[in-house]
């Protein structure tokens, strides 16, 4: 147990910025109520793309009925299952 705790402490120490590490400034993130600027909205996926994604979600998440409006994470997905996609 002590080895795990020591390893976690080293991991966390490495993740925290010290005086010798620079953190780049992040620009302002718009609130949800402001919406996404038109230039960043992207393209709406076609029916074929949506069908492929629905099938992949169904396979990876072992969910037989995946709808267009379903959220990957609400269906039980997580970072590791996302990697399988």
N, CA, C and O of each residue as an XYZ file, in Angstrom:
340
protein
N       0.832     -1.194      0.000
C       0.000      0.000      0.000
C       0.873      1.254      0.000
O       0.574      2.228     -0.690
N       1.951      1.219      0.779
C       2.830      2.389      0.838
C       3.448      2.682     -0.521
O       3.614      3.846     -0.888
N       3.789      1.644     -1.268
C       4.374      1.848     -2.596
C       3.373      2.517     -3.534
O       3.747      3.357     -4.352
N       2.105      2.143     -3.413
C       1.065      2.763     -4.240
C       0.904      4.226     -3.865
O       0.807      5.087     -4.738
N       0.874      4.509     -2.570
C       0.747      5.893     -2.101
C       1.937      6.720     -2.572
O       1.764      7.839     -3.056
N       3.142      6.176     -2.433
C       4.339      6.894     -2.894
C       4.266      7.172     -4.397
O       4.597      8.268     -4.850
N       3.834      6.182     -5.153
C       3.710      6.351     -6.599
C       2.694      7.418     -6.959
O       2.923      8.217     -7.867
N       1.569      7.436     -6.251
C       0.546      8.449     -6.504
C       1.054      9.844     -6.150
O       0.777     10.807     -6.865
N       1.792      9.952     -5.055
C       2.347     11.256     -4.669
C       3.310     11.764     -5.735
O       3.292     12.948     -6.075
N       4.150     10.878     -6.266
C       5.083     11.288     -7.328
C       4.321     11.706     -8.582
O       4.676     12.686     -9.238
N       3.284     10.963     -8.903
C       2.466     11.284    -10.072
C       1.810     12.657     -9.917
O       1.829     13.469    -10.841
N       1.236     12.905     -8.753
C       0.578     14.192     -8.513
C       1.580     15.333     -8.473
O       1.307     16.417     -8.989
N       2.738     15.101     -7.864
C       3.769     16.145     -7.838
C       4.197     16.514     -9.255
O       4.454     17.683     -9.544
N       4.274     15.530    -10.130
C       4.663     15.794    -11.510
C       3.597     16.538    -12.292
O       3.904     17.218    -13.271
N       2.342     16.413    -11.869
C       1.244     17.059    -12.584
C       1.037     18.507    -12.157
O       0.428     19.286    -12.890
N       1.528     18.868    -10.998
C       1.339     20.224    -10.476
C       2.451     21.121    -10.997
O       3.627     20.760    -10.960
N       2.065     22.282    -11.478
C       3.060     23.226    -12.004
C       3.855     23.834    -10.863
O       3.292     24.267     -9.857
N       5.143     23.862    -11.028
C       6.012     24.514    -10.062
C       6.473     25.850    -10.612
O       6.035     26.266    -11.684
N       7.343     26.516     -9.896
C       7.840     27.814    -10.337
C       8.588     27.715    -11.655
O       8.631     28.675    -12.425
N       9.178     26.554    -11.915
C       9.962     26.389    -13.135
C       9.127     25.923    -14.331
O       9.659     25.746    -15.427
N       7.835     25.725    -14.127
C       6.967     25.269    -15.211
C       5.965     26.361    -15.565
O       5.363     26.978    -14.687
N       5.800     26.584    -16.840
C       4.898     27.628    -17.313
C       3.577     27.000    -17.749
O       3.554     25.998    -18.464
N       2.503     27.595    -17.314
C       1.182     27.166    -17.759
C       0.706     28.197    -18.769
O       0.601     29.383    -18.458
N       0.420     27.737    -19.973
C      -0.047     28.660    -21.004
C      -1.445     29.155    -20.673
O      -2.281     28.413    -20.157
N      -1.675     30.399    -20.976
C      -2.990     30.982    -20.737
C      -4.016     30.355    -21.676
O      -3.735     30.102    -22.848
N      -5.179     30.116    -21.154
C      -6.279     29.583    -21.944
C      -7.240     30.728    -22.206
O      -7.594     31.478    -21.296
N      -7.648     30.852    -23.431
C      -8.600     31.907    -23.776
C      -9.930     31.711    -23.078
O     -10.204     30.654    -22.510
N     -10.742     32.737    -23.130
C     -12.048     32.693    -22.488
C     -12.912     31.625    -23.153
O     -12.966     31.539    -24.380
N     -13.578     30.821    -22.350
C     -14.473     29.788    -22.848
C     -15.892     30.332    -22.779
O     -16.340     30.740    -21.708
N     -16.612     30.347    -23.908
C     -17.965     30.907    -23.882
C     -18.901     30.049    -23.045
O     -18.740     28.831    -22.961
N     -19.877     30.697    -22.429
C     -20.859     29.958    -21.638
C     -21.826     29.255    -22.581
O     -21.900     29.579    -23.767
N     -22.552     28.308    -22.052
C     -23.510     27.555    -22.852
C     -24.559     28.484    -23.443
O     -24.984     28.302    -24.584
N     -24.979     29.484    -22.665
C     -26.018     30.395    -23.144
C     -25.555     31.228    -24.336
O     -26.381     31.688    -25.125
N     -24.243     31.427    -24.476
C     -23.715     32.196    -25.603
C     -23.690     31.378    -26.886
O     -23.673     31.935    -27.983
N     -23.687     30.072    -26.748
C     -23.664     29.218    -27.926
C     -22.288     29.164    -28.557
O     -21.338     29.779    -28.073
N     -22.199     28.425    -29.633
C     -20.944     28.253    -30.358
C     -20.962     29.180    -31.565
O     -21.957     29.232    -32.287
N     -19.879     29.912    -31.794
C     -19.837     30.782    -32.972
C     -20.086     29.975    -34.246
O     -19.691     28.814    -34.342
N     -20.737     30.595    -35.210
C     -21.117     29.895    -36.441
C     -19.933     29.225    -37.123
O     -20.066     28.125    -37.658
N     -18.785     29.875    -37.108
C     -17.603     29.323    -37.771
C     -17.117     28.037    -37.109
O     -16.405     27.258    -37.743
N     -17.482     27.795    -35.853
C     -17.006     26.619    -35.120
C     -18.052     25.516    -35.025
O     -17.798     24.489    -34.395
N     -19.207     25.699    -35.625
C     -20.289     24.726    -35.496
C     -20.037     23.447    -36.268
O     -20.554     22.393    -35.896
N     -19.265     23.513    -37.320
C     -18.959     22.313    -38.087
C     -20.073     21.936    -39.039
O     -20.968     22.729    -39.328
N     -19.996     20.714    -39.515
C     -20.941     20.214    -40.506
C     -21.819     19.159    -39.855
O     -21.342     18.353    -39.056
N     -23.082     19.164    -40.192
C     -24.000     18.156    -39.678
C     -23.678     16.828    -40.357
O     -23.499     16.768    -41.574
N     -23.606     15.772    -39.561
C     -23.278     14.448    -40.097
C     -24.412     13.936    -40.978
O     -25.588     14.158    -40.690
N     -24.044     13.254    -42.046
C     -25.035     12.657    -42.931
C     -25.635     11.408    -42.316
O     -25.130     10.888    -41.321
N     -26.719     10.931    -42.916
C     -27.423      9.754    -42.391
C     -26.518      8.526    -42.314
O     -26.597      7.754    -41.358
N     -25.664      8.346    -43.314
C     -24.777      7.177    -43.327
C     -23.779      7.237    -42.168
O     -23.517      6.225    -41.518
N     -23.226      8.421    -41.913
C     -22.275      8.598    -40.806
C     -22.955      8.327    -39.474
O     -22.396      7.654    -38.607
N     -24.159      8.851    -39.315
C     -24.909      8.646    -38.072
C     -25.200      7.161    -37.875
O     -25.089      6.653    -36.759
N     -25.568      6.464    -38.937
C     -25.858      5.030    -38.841
C     -24.616      4.243    -38.435
O     -24.704      3.324    -37.620
N     -23.462      4.595    -38.993
C     -22.208      3.917    -38.640
C     -21.878      4.161    -37.174
O     -21.513      3.228    -36.458
N     -22.002      5.409    -36.721
C     -21.713      5.718    -35.317
C     -22.675      4.998    -34.380
O     -22.268      4.488    -33.336
N     -23.940      4.959    -34.749
C     -24.934      4.269    -33.928
C     -24.567      2.789    -33.803
O     -24.653      2.220    -32.715
N     -24.156      2.162    -34.915
C     -23.764      0.746    -34.892
C     -22.522      0.533    -34.027
O     -22.464     -0.414    -33.243
N     -21.519      1.423    -34.171
C     -20.293      1.302    -33.378
C     -20.573      1.481    -31.888
O     -20.059      0.726    -31.063
N     -21.392      2.485    -31.541
C     -21.760      2.689    -30.136
C     -22.431      1.423    -29.605
O     -22.126      0.966    -28.504
N     -23.338      0.868    -30.389
C     -24.066     -0.329    -29.984
C     -23.112     -1.487    -29.706
O     -23.259     -2.190    -28.706
N     -22.137     -1.684    -30.589
C     -21.172     -2.777    -30.419
C     -20.261     -2.557    -29.222
O     -20.102     -3.444    -28.383
N     -19.664     -1.378    -29.145
C     -18.678     -1.097    -28.095
C     -19.327     -1.071    -26.714
O     -18.725     -1.507    -25.733
N     -20.563     -0.558    -26.639
C     -21.229     -0.411    -25.346
C     -22.156     -1.577    -25.020
O     -22.756     -1.612    -23.946
N     -22.276     -2.531    -25.942
C     -23.178     -3.669    -25.767
C     -24.594     -3.183    -25.450
O     -25.252     -3.676    -24.534
N     -25.037     -2.206    -26.234
C     -26.379     -1.630    -26.108
C     -27.113     -1.882    -27.424
O     -26.718     -1.334    -28.453
N     -28.168     -2.692    -27.418
C     -28.832     -3.030    -28.679
C     -29.550     -1.860    -29.352
O     -29.577     -1.789    -30.581
N     -30.120     -0.958    -28.591
C     -30.909      0.137    -29.166
C     -30.270      1.479    -28.858
O     -30.509      2.054    -27.796
N     -29.462      1.981    -29.777
C     -28.829      3.290    -29.622
C     -29.549      4.263    -30.549
O     -29.686      4.015    -31.747
N     -30.009      5.375    -29.973
C     -30.720      6.399    -30.750
C     -29.780      7.548    -31.083
O     -28.743      7.718    -30.442
N     -30.143      8.325    -32.075
C     -29.316      9.460    -32.502
C     -29.020     10.413    -31.355
O     -27.914     10.945    -31.261
N     -29.985     10.631    -30.495
C     -29.828     11.620    -29.425
C     -29.153     11.062    -28.172
O     -28.926     11.810    -27.220
N     -28.827      9.769    -28.147
C     -28.178      9.170    -26.977
C     -26.766      9.705    -26.798
O     -26.064     10.001    -27.766
N     -26.371      9.821    -25.544
C     -25.042     10.299    -25.184
C     -24.156      9.089    -24.885
O     -24.536      8.212    -24.109
N     -22.987      9.049    -25.497
C     -22.048      7.938    -25.325
C     -21.791      7.640    -23.848
O     -21.803      6.480    -23.438
N     -21.562      8.669    -23.059
C     -21.224      8.479    -21.648
C     -22.449      8.080    -20.827
O     -22.329      7.307    -19.877
N     -23.620      8.597    -21.183
C     -24.842      8.198    -20.486
C     -25.178      6.730    -20.740
O     -25.845      6.093    -19.925
N     -24.720      6.200    -21.859
C     -24.960      4.789    -22.182
C     -23.952      3.856    -21.511
O     -24.006      2.641    -21.703
N     -23.039      4.419    -20.732
C     -22.052      3.601    -20.029
C     -20.651      3.711    -20.587
O     -19.740      3.023    -20.125
N     -20.469      4.570    -21.576
C     -19.145      4.749    -22.154
C     -18.212      5.497    -21.219
O     -18.659      6.246    -20.351
N     -16.934      5.294    -21.396
C     -15.911      6.015    -20.636
C     -14.674      6.117    -21.516
O     -14.702      5.704    -22.675
N     -13.607      6.655    -20.986
C     -12.418      6.913    -21.799
C     -11.858      5.641    -22.439
O     -11.379      5.684    -23.572
N     -11.909      4.532    -21.745
C     -11.358      3.295    -22.301
C     -12.229      2.739    -23.423
O     -11.712      2.241    -24.424
N     -13.555      2.822    -23.259
C     -14.414      2.360    -24.349
C     -14.343      3.326    -25.530
O     -14.502      2.907    -26.677
N     -14.110      4.585    -25.272
C     -13.943      5.556    -26.362
C     -12.714      5.199    -27.193
O     -12.718      5.375    -28.411
N     -11.674      4.704    -26.551
C     -10.471      4.304    -27.280
C     -10.768      3.127    -28.214
O     -10.139      3.001    -29.265
N     -11.700      2.284    -27.847
C     -12.057      1.142    -28.693
C     -12.747      1.587    -29.975
O     -12.702      0.887    -30.987
N     -13.386      2.754    -29.931
C     -14.036      3.262    -31.148
C     -12.998      3.533    -32.203
O     -13.336      3.967    -33.305
